[in-house]
């Protein structure tokens, strides 16, 4: 029953959302060149299904690659800040300042630095926009580790690595996965920024730009729904990993 509820409730919410969207378009009498409705989308998917498969895969693998880099670098940076107050004080202002810079302004800079390397630019932007939450959450999780736990293990002769593996790492996992859920959506934003803005863009962002150029609004909205679908799939992949590695932290709902 609980498993059925976990699947049924999100599906019901999606159906209600699509129904309200359809009703809004119908009530206002908007033609599909002003606002496409859900009923306009199947024709777009049927017409461009091969492009959705090819470009959807391009967007997905670049996003996952950028997210993987963000996890590695974010964990490394978070560990440095978590274990060293000096490094935390030094790096936090830099990270906050970098994160405040609109990432859309970095797209032309990357395009000039790495001319013609579209895949690299796209993965790099997905990484740049998504590592910040991971680094901050891991840094905070490690810096708030209870000192009495470390003192007890040190008195028993435990090494720094043992303390990290036995105490610090498990304590940080809930914060890490919480940040990773946020980073998933941010990585998609970074990927699509480059795909839309770059003149040589590929992926779903480029397909969206093509629909905009040709005034094909059903195609544009079909791309948006495809992006939302990929985001949901990747989000629930993170949720599945969280249940495997940090399921113990989930509290039962009363």
N, C-alpha and C positions, 0 to 999 in steps of 0.2 A: 504493500500500500504506500509506504514511504517513497519507494523508488518510482512508483507510478505517479505520485504527486510531484516529484522532482522533475519528471519529464513532461507531465501534463500541464502543469502551471505555466512554465515558460512558453510552451506551444500555444496555450490558450491566450496568453498575453500577446504573442506575435499575431495570432489570428485577429484579435480585437483591434490591434494597432492597424493592420491592413484594412479591416472593415471600416474603421473610422477615417482612414486616409481615402478610401474609395467614396465614402459618404461625403466627405468634405469637397472632393472634386465634383461629384454629382450635384451637390446642393448649390455650388457656386457656378455651375455650368462652364467650368474651365475646359477649353480644348486642350489636346495633348501637346500643343506647341507652347502652352502657357504652364501647365502643370500636368504631368503624366499621372495616371492612376494605376493601381496594382493590376487592373485588368488589361492595361496596355503593355505590360512587361513580358508576358509569355511570348508574344509575337517577336519582340526584340531578341529574346534568348534563342528562339527557334531560328531566326535569321542569321544571327552572329554566333552560334553556339561554338564553332571552331575557334573563333577569336577569343571568346570567353575562356575556353579551356587553355589555350596557349598563353594568353596574356595573364590569366589568373594564376597560372603556375609561375610565370616570371615574377609577378608581384609577391607571391607567397614565399618563394625560395629566397628572394632578396630580403624580405622582411625577417624571415627566420634567421638568416645569416647575420643581419644587423643586430637582431635581438640576442643571438648567441655571443657575439662580440661584447654587447652591453653587459651580459651576465658575467663574463670573464673579467672585464675591466672594472665593472661596478663592484664585484666581490673583492677584487684586489684593492681598489681604492677604499672601499668600505672597511676592509681589515686594517689598512694603514691608519685610517682616521679613528677606528675603534680602539686600537691598541696604543695610540700615541696622541696625547692631548696636544703636543706641539704641532704635529702634522694636521690634526683636526682644526686647530686655530688658524693654521696657514692655508689650508685647502678650502675650507668652507666658504670664505668670501669669494674665492675664484670660481668655485662651482656655482654659487648662487648668481654671480655676475654673468657667467657663461649661459646659465639656464634662462636668464632674463632676456637674452638676445633673441629676437624673433628668428626662428630657424629658416624662414623663407628667404631672409636676406643672405643666408649662407649658400644658397643654391647657386647663384651666379659666381660666387667666389670659388666654390668647388669646381664648377664647370670650367673656369679659367685655369685653375691649378692643374686639373686632371682632364685635359681636353680629349674627347673621344672615348674616355673610359667610363661609359655610362653605368655599367654594372657596378663598378667600384664606387662611383659617386652615389649611387642609390643605396648600396649597403652601408656606406659611410654615413649618409644622412640618417638612415634608420638607427644606426648605432648612436650617433651624436644626440639624437632627440630622446633616446630611451634609457641611457645609462644612469642619468641623474637620480631617479627615484630609488634604484637599486643601491647605488653607492651610499646615499643618505640613510636609507633604512638599515642597511647592514652596519654602517658606522654608528648609528644611534643604538642599535641592538647590542653591539659589542661594548660600547662605552658605558652602558647602563648595567653591565654584568655585576651581580652582587659580589663585592670583594671577599666576603667570608667564604664563598665557594672556592675561590682561587687560593685563599690562605690555607684552607683545609687540605686541598689537593697538593699544594706545595709542601706542606708539613709532612705529607705522606710520601714525598719524593717524586711527585709527578712532574714531567717535563712540560714546557710551554705548549708543545704540540698536543700532548695528552689533555691538558686543560682546555685547549681549543676544541679538540675533537669530542670530549666528554661533556663539556659545559657550554662553551661559547657557541659552537656550531648549532646544537639543538635549540638553544635559546633564540638564536637569530633566525631560524628557518621560518617561523610564522611571519615575521616582518619581511623577510626576503620574498616569500611567495605573494604577500600582499602587494609589495612593490612591483613584482613581476607581472601581476595582473594589470597594473596601470601601464607598465612599459610595453605590453603587447599592443595596446591601442595606439600608444605614442609611436611605436615603430612603424605601424601602418601609415600614420600621418607623414612620417619622414619619407617613407618609400614613395608615397603618392605625390608629395611635394616635388620631388625630382622628376617623376614620370610625367607630371602635368606641365611643369615649367620648362623642362629641357626640350630643345627643338628636336633632339634625337631620342626622345623618350619612348620607352616600350612598357608594356604592362597595362593593368587596368586603368591607371591614371592617363596614359596616352589614349586609350580607348574612350575614356570620358571626354578628353579634349577633342577627339575626332567627332564625337556626337555633338559637342558644343559648336564646333566649326561648321558642321553641316545642319545645325538646327534640329537634330534628331533627339528630342527630349525623352522619348521612351527609352532610347539607348542610354542616355545619361543617367536616368533614374535606375535602369537595370544594372548599370555599373555600380551605382551607390549601394544597391541591395546586395550585389555580389561581394563588394568590399565588406559590408556588414556581416555577411555570412562567413567569410574567411576570418574576420575578427572574432566572431563567436566561436568558430571551430578552434582557433588558436587559444582563445581564453579558456575554453573547457579542457583543452589539452593541459594547460597549466594547472587547472583545478584537479585534474586526475593525478598529476605529479604531486601536487600538494597533499592529496589524500594518502599517497604512497609514502612520502617522506616526512610529512608533518601532520598526519591525520590525528595524532594524539593531542594536538593543540585545540582541536575543534570541540567546543562545549555543546552538549546536548541542549536542544531548545525545550524549555518547559512550557 
